[in-house]
Amino acid sequence: MKLCRFLPSESASSSPARVGLLTPDGASVLDLTAAGWTDLSALLDRDDLVALLAGFQGTASARLLSDVRLLPPVDRQEVWAAGVTYLRSKSARMEESDFSATAYDRVYEAPRPEIFFKSLAEKVSGPGGPAGIRADAKWNVPEPELALVLNSRGQVVGYTIANDMSSRDIEGENLLYLPQAKMYRHSCALGPCITVGVTETEVRTWTISIRIERQGAVMFQGETPVSKIKRGFEELAGWLNRSQEFPHGAVLLTGTGVVPPNEFTLAVGDVVRIQISGVGELVNTVVEV
C-alpha cells in the first residue's frame, strides 16, 4: 500500500494538502481527506494502519493520478540522515579528503552510526520539484537513498525515496563543514509516496537505481541492492531515537551505495531520476541556490 500527499491539479498551491492512497494499479489516488484524515503523520501513528487503509479500498473517492500534483510525503516530520552505511559510500567519503579519511573509516566499523539532521518537513522538495546545488560549491552530486518513515514511537512504519543532495568539495575540505555541505535550500527531496505494510526482509530484496540526464543525454546511471545497507533498519531507528523525541514522527535516510565518478558534478537543468522497486520513481530538476 502506498500513501501520498497531493493537490488536485485545479487547486492553488496555497490550498491545504490532501492525504491519499494509491490504488493497486497506481493509476488513481483515493482521497482520504474526505474521510477525515488531514494529517499524514497522525495516520502513520495508527497501530491498525494497514487494516485501516484496506477499508478505504472501493469506498473513498478517487482521482486519476494524472489529475493531481503529488507533494512531498511529509507534513510535520523531521528529516534526518545516516551516513557511511554502505562500503561504497565509505570509500567515496574517504576519497573526498585525506584529512577526513580515517573518520569515515572508523564510523563504518563503529557501533554508533553517523546520524545528522537533514531538513524540516516544510523545506523538503517533492516529485517534480527542485534539487539544489550550492553556488559556492564546485563538486555537487545527488545521493539516491532508501528513507525509513518512523511514527512518534520510533517504529519503522513505511519507506520512501530520498535524494540527499551533497556538496562533496565542501565536506571534503573539513568535516566540520558537513552542515553546509548537506543542509541548504532544496538539498532534500522525498517521494513520490510512502510504501507501508512491508517487512524489512522484503525491502532488502528491492533495488535502488539512479539516472542523471543532461539535455536528453544520460550522464550517469547506476544501481545497488538495498541488501547492501550494513545496519538493520530497527538499529538505525533506535540510534536516532536515543535521547530524542519526535512527537510527529521522523524520516531517516539510510545512506547511499551509488556514487557518480569523481570527475562528475551536477549542472543546472540536469534531471535526476531515482527509482526504488517497491516504491516508485522520484524525479527532480537541478537548480542553483
N, C-alpha and C positions, 0 to 999 in steps of 0.2 A: 504494500500500500504506500502511496506517495502523497504527502501533504505539501501544500504550497500556499503562498500569499499572492494575491493578484488584484488587478483593477480591470473592470470591463473596458474595452477599447474606447468607448464613448465617454468614459469618466475623466474628469480633470485630474491632473497629477496631485492636486491637493486633497482629493477625495479620500475618505478613510479606506485603508486596505481591507480586503476581504480574505477570509480563510477558505481554502478549497482542498478538495480531494480529487486527484486524477482518477478517471475511470480506468479499468484494467487495460483497455486498448490504447490509452494515452491520448485519445482524440478529444476528450472533453474534460471539463472541470466541474465537479459538484460543488455548489455554493453552500458552505457550512455556516456562513454568517447568518443566513436567514433562519437557521435552526438555533441561533443564539451564541454561536462560537465566534467571537470577535477578536479573541486573544489566542494566538498560536501557542505561546508559552504555557498558558493555562491548560490548553488541550493536551499538550505533551506531558503535563503533570498527572494525567489520569492513569490510575492503575489498570483500568479496563480499556485502555486506548484502542487496541486492535478490535475488540468486540464492539466498542462504540462506533468505530469507523465502518465496520461491516454492516451495521444497522442503517447507515446512510445510503448504501447502495440501492438504487432504484426508488429512493424516497426524496432525496434532495434535488432541487432544480439544477439543471446542467447548462453549461455554456460551452460552445466549441472552443478548443484551445486557441484556435486562430482568431477568436473574437475577444481575447483577453490579453493583458500585458502582465507577465509574471514579474514579481518583485522579489527581493532577497528573502529567503525563508527564515527570517529572524524578525522579532519585533522588540523585545526588551532584553534579550540575552547578551551577555558579554561574550566577545570572541577572543580566545586565547590560542596559543600555538605551541606545539612541542617540536623541538629540532633535533637533528642528528639521530634519527630513529632508523634510518637506512644506512647500510655500509657505504652506498654511493654518495649519499648526502654528506657523510663524514669526510669522505675523500675530497668532495667538491669544496667543502668549507675549509679544509686544510690547504687546498690549492690557492685559496684567496690570499693567504698571507702566511709567510714563515713565522711571523710574530705571534700569530694566534694558533698555530697548528697543534701544539701539544694540548691546548684547552679542549679542542674538538675531539681529539683522540681520547682524552680522559673521560669526557662526558659520555661518549658512546659506550664505554665499558662500565661506567659508574652505576650504582644502584639508583641514584637520583637523576631523573632526566632533565634536559634543558626545557624549561617552560617559560613563556613570556607572553605578555599582553599584546594583542594584535589590533582590536578595534571595538568601538562601541557599535551597537546594532544600527543606529541611525547613520553611521558613516560607511556601511557596507554597500558595495555595488552588487547589483543583481544581474540576471540574464540580459544580455544586450547592453549592459552598462559599461562605463569606462574602467579601464585598468591603467593606473597611473605609473609614470616613470618620472623620477625627480629630475628637475632641470639642472641640478648641481651634481648629478652623477653621470658617469661615463659607461658603466657596466651594469645594465639592468636586465633582469630575467624574470619570467614567470615561474612559479613553483606549483605544479599540479598536485593536489593533496586530497586524501580522504579526510573528511571532517566528522568527528563524533558529536552528536547532539545529545546534551545532558539535560535532565529535568532538575527541579530545585533540590532534589535529594541526592544529586550527583550520579544518578543512574544513566547509563547509555541507553537511550530510547530510540535513536534514529541515526541516519547517516546522510551526508550531503557532499557536494563537490566544493572544493575551495581552490582559489588562486591566491597564493601567498606571494605577492609581488615583492621583489627584493632588489636593493642596490648593492651588488656584490663588492664593488670597489670601496664603498663607504664602510661596509662591515669589515672588509679585509684590512683597511687601514688601521683600525683599532677596535677591539671587542666592545669597548665602551660606547661605540657609535651604533650599536645594534638597534636601539630605538629609532634612530634617524634612518637607518637602512631598511627597517621593516614597518614602521608606523608613520604613515603620512597619508595625504589625501588620495583616495582611490587605490590604496595599497592592498585592499582585501575585497575579493569578490566571492559570493556564495550562490549556489543554486544548482539546477533550477527548482529543486524540490527536496523534501526530506523523505527518505525511504524508512518506513517503520515496519515492525513485525518480522524482522530477520535476525538471525543469530550471528555472533562473531565468526563461527565456523563457516557459515555461508558467505559472509562478507569477505573472508580471506580467500575465497575462490574467484573474486572479482579481479578485474584488470583496470589499471589507471593508464590512460593514454593522453598525449598532447600533440597538437599540430599548430604550428605558427605559420601564418600566411602573410605575405607581403606583396601587395598589388597582384594577388591571384596566384603567386608562386609559393610553394611550400619551402620555408626556410629551415625548419627543423621539425622532426617528429620522433616520438619515442614512446615506449610504454614500459610498465613494470607491474608485476603482480602484487596485490595487496598483501599477500602472504609474506613478503619480504620485510614488512614492518617488524622490527625486532621485539618491541614491547607489546604486551597484551593490552587490549582496549580498556579493560577494567583497571589495569595497573596504571595506565596513563591518567584515566579519570580520577583514580584515587589520589595520585600525586597532586593533580590540580586542586582537589578539594581539601587538601591538608591546610589547616589554619585559614580556611577560606569559607565563604558562604555566597551562594548565588540564588537569591530568592526567586529569580525568574528563569533560572537555568543558565546554561552556557553552551558554547560551541568550542570544540577543541580540535584544531588542525593537527594532523599526525605526522607531518614531515613529508619530504619529497624523495622519491627514488629515481626521478627522471630529470637530468640536468643537461641543458644545452652545452655545446663545447665552449671552451674558454674564450674563443675568438668571437663568439656571438653576443650581440646585445640588441635589445628591442629598439624599434624605431616607431615614431608617431604614425598611427594608421595601421600598424600591424594588427591582425586578428588572431586572438588566442582561443583555441578550441580545446577544451578539456572534457574527456569522456571517462565515466566510470560505469562499467557494466553493473546493472542493478540500480543505478540512479538516473543517468541520462547524460546530457551534454550541457556544459556551461560555456557560453561564447561571450567574449569581451573584446572591445577595441581599445588599443593603446592611445593614451593621451599624455601630454606633458603637464606636470603640475609644479 
